[in-house]
Amino acid sequence: MRLAGSRAAERRSRAAELLELLGLGDCAGRRPDQMSGGEQQRAAIAVALVNEPKVLLADEPTGELDTATAAEVFAALQTANAELGVTVLIVTHDPAVRSTGRPPRATTARWPSTRWSTRCSTGPAGCSCPGR
C-alpha cells in the first residue's frame, strides 16, 4: 500500500479491517512466530487482499494444515469472495476443500463450465495423488 501511495492512517485502517474480517483482529500486534499455522495463512490472505485485487490465486492454501484449521482458512477465502467480491481460484488436492461450498465456475471465451478438473498438471506418469 505504501508503494501505491496510501497514507499511513489508510494503511492501518485497511489492515485492521482485513484482519477483523478474517478473524484475526486480536492478532494485529503478533509476529508470525507467535501465531498458529492457520492464523499465519489467514494473515497471508489479508496481505494478498490489501490492495484490493480482482482475483486471488491460492495454490494449496490448506496443504500443511489439519482438517479443522484448513476449514478456517477455506472459510476465510469464502469470506473474501462473499464480502469483498474477490474471485478466488484455488488449486488443491484436498478433497474436503473440493467438496465444500458452491460448485466452481470456470469460464472461457466460448464455453462456461461448472465441473471440477481432477487431472493433475504433472500428468499420469508424474502424478503422486492418492488413489492413482
One Martini backbone bead per residue (centre of mass of N, CA, C, O) as a GRO file, in nm:
protein
  132
    1MET     BB    1   0.056   0.064  -0.017
    2ARG     BB    2   0.293   0.250  -0.017
    3LEU     BB    3   0.354   0.225  -0.326
    4ALA     BB    4   0.051   0.334  -0.391
    5GLY     BB    5   0.020   0.601  -0.183
    6SER     BB    6  -0.064   0.546   0.095
    7ARG     BB    7  -0.154   0.627   0.395
    8ALA     BB    8  -0.103   0.535   0.713
    9ALA     BB    9  -0.401   0.540   0.807
   10GLU     BB   10  -0.507   0.367   0.572
   11ARG     BB   11  -0.335   0.117   0.626
   12ARG     BB   12  -0.436   0.059   0.913
   13SER     BB   13  -0.736   0.036   0.843
   14ARG     BB   14  -0.715  -0.195   0.635
   15ALA     BB   15  -0.578  -0.401   0.817
   16ALA     BB   16  -0.798  -0.411   1.035
   17GLU     BB   17  -1.030  -0.494   0.851
   18LEU     BB   18  -0.906  -0.765   0.749
   19LEU     BB   19  -0.849  -0.899   1.019
   20GLU     BB   20  -1.141  -0.900   1.113
   21LEU     BB   21  -1.271  -1.051   0.871
   22LEU     BB   22  -1.053  -1.308   0.930
   23GLY     BB   23  -1.021  -1.342   1.255
   24LEU     BB   24  -0.749  -1.128   1.351
   25GLY     BB   25  -0.781  -0.884   1.551
   26ASP     BB   26  -0.598  -1.015   1.798
   27CYS     BB   27  -0.316  -1.028   1.593
   28ALA     BB   28  -0.188  -0.748   1.513
   29GLY     BB   29   0.084  -0.763   1.722
   30ARG     BB   30   0.194  -1.015   1.590
   31ARG     BB   31   0.411  -1.254   1.518
   32PRO     BB   32   0.449  -1.536   1.341
   33ASP     BB   33   0.571  -1.701   1.599
   34GLN     BB   34   0.273  -1.621   1.753
   35MET     BB   35   0.133  -1.809   1.542
   36SER     BB   36  -0.054  -2.005   1.382
   37GLY     BB   37  -0.093  -2.156   1.087
   38GLY     BB   38  -0.378  -2.039   1.029
   39GLU     BB   39  -0.311  -1.746   1.097
   40GLN     BB   40  -0.089  -1.715   0.887
   41GLN     BB   41  -0.269  -1.774   0.641
   42ARG     BB   42  -0.475  -1.544   0.691
   43ALA     BB   43  -0.263  -1.319   0.680
   44ALA     BB   44  -0.183  -1.375   0.387
   45ILE     BB   45  -0.459  -1.305   0.274
   46ALA     BB   46  -0.461  -1.012   0.369
   47VAL     BB   47  -0.216  -0.926   0.206
   48ALA     BB   48  -0.343  -1.001  -0.073
   49LEU     BB   49  -0.602  -0.789  -0.021
   50VAL     BB   50  -0.503  -0.488   0.034
   51ASN     BB   51  -0.512  -0.394  -0.297
   52GLU     BB   52  -0.773  -0.495  -0.431
   53PRO     BB   53  -0.821  -0.748  -0.589
   54LYS     BB   54  -0.991  -0.943  -0.828
   55VAL     BB   55  -0.773  -1.180  -0.788
   56LEU     BB   56  -0.717  -1.497  -0.613
   57LEU     BB   57  -0.438  -1.706  -0.570
   58ALA     BB   58  -0.454  -2.057  -0.445
   59ASP     BB   59  -0.188  -2.270  -0.353
   60GLU     BB   60  -0.241  -2.485  -0.128
   61PRO     BB   61  -0.375  -2.342   0.147
   62THR     BB   62  -0.415  -2.646   0.316
   63GLY     BB   63  -0.164  -2.850   0.302
   64GLU     BB   64  -0.039  -2.793   0.626
   65LEU     BB   65  -0.324  -2.866   0.753
   66ASP     BB   66  -0.563  -2.930   0.943
   67THR     BB   67  -0.893  -2.972   0.912
   68ALA     BB   68  -0.994  -2.734   1.091
   69THR     BB   69  -0.796  -2.517   0.980
   70ALA     BB   70  -0.871  -2.547   0.683
   71ALA     BB   71  -1.162  -2.448   0.722
   72GLU     BB   72  -1.082  -2.160   0.811
   73VAL     BB   73  -0.932  -2.082   0.552
   74PHE     BB   74  -1.163  -2.135   0.356
   75ALA     BB   75  -1.354  -1.931   0.491
   76ALA     BB   76  -1.176  -1.685   0.423
   77LEU     BB   77  -1.206  -1.715   0.116
   78GLN     BB   78  -1.515  -1.690   0.114
   79THR     BB   79  -1.522  -1.408   0.240
   80ALA     BB   80  -1.368  -1.263   0.019
   81ASN     BB   81  -1.583  -1.321  -0.191
   82ALA     BB   82  -1.848  -1.218  -0.048
   83GLU     BB   83  -1.744  -0.929   0.077
   84LEU     BB   84  -1.527  -0.831  -0.172
   85GLY     BB   85  -1.549  -0.974  -0.466
   86VAL     BB   86  -1.337  -1.194  -0.490
   87THR     BB   87  -1.172  -1.393  -0.693
   88VAL     BB   88  -1.124  -1.748  -0.629
   89LEU     BB   89  -0.839  -1.953  -0.692
   90ILE     BB   90  -0.816  -2.306  -0.637
   91VAL     BB   91  -0.541  -2.522  -0.566
   92THR     BB   92  -0.608  -2.878  -0.504
   93HIS     BB   93  -0.609  -3.206  -0.314
   94ASP     BB   94  -0.841  -3.139  -0.122
   95PRO     BB   95  -1.146  -3.288  -0.078
   96ALA     BB   96  -1.279  -3.089   0.125
   97VAL     BB   97  -1.261  -2.841  -0.058
   98ARG     BB   98  -1.402  -2.954  -0.311
   99SER     BB   99  -1.685  -3.021  -0.133
  100THR     BB  100  -1.715  -2.717  -0.073
  101GLY     BB  101  -1.966  -2.547  -0.145
  102ARG     BB  102  -1.995  -2.415  -0.429
  103PRO     BB  103  -1.966  -2.448  -0.739
  104PRO     BB  104  -1.762  -2.407  -0.975
  105ARG     BB  105  -1.655  -2.147  -1.220
  106ALA     BB  106  -1.557  -2.172  -1.551
  107THR     BB  107  -1.435  -1.939  -1.801
  108THR     BB  108  -1.446  -1.888  -2.132
  109ALA     BB  109  -1.490  -1.741  -2.430
  110ARG     BB  110  -1.719  -1.979  -2.496
  111TRP     BB  111  -1.731  -2.177  -2.226
  112PRO     BB  112  -1.901  -2.277  -1.966
  113SER     BB  113  -1.809  -2.422  -1.638
  114THR     BB  114  -1.901  -2.672  -1.354
  115ARG     BB  115  -1.633  -2.838  -1.334
  116TRP     BB  116  -1.396  -3.035  -1.222
  117SER     BB  117  -1.055  -3.070  -1.205
  118THR     BB  118  -0.876  -3.400  -1.184
  119ARG     BB  119  -0.621  -3.327  -1.325
  120CYS     BB  120  -0.294  -3.343  -1.342
  121SER     BB  121  -0.026  -3.144  -1.438
  122THR     BB  122   0.186  -3.396  -1.449
  123GLY     BB  123   0.046  -3.637  -1.503
  124PRO     BB  124   0.037  -3.975  -1.475
  125ALA     BB  125   0.348  -4.027  -1.434
  126GLY     BB  126   0.382  -3.771  -1.205
  127CYS     BB  127   0.172  -3.869  -1.013
  128SER     BB  128   0.088  -3.841  -0.638
  129CYS     BB  129  -0.189  -3.915  -0.599
  130PRO     BB  130  -0.428  -4.052  -0.441
  131GLY     BB  131  -0.536  -4.336  -0.623
  132ARG     BB  132  -0.310  -4.353  -0.884
   0.00000   0.00000   0.00000
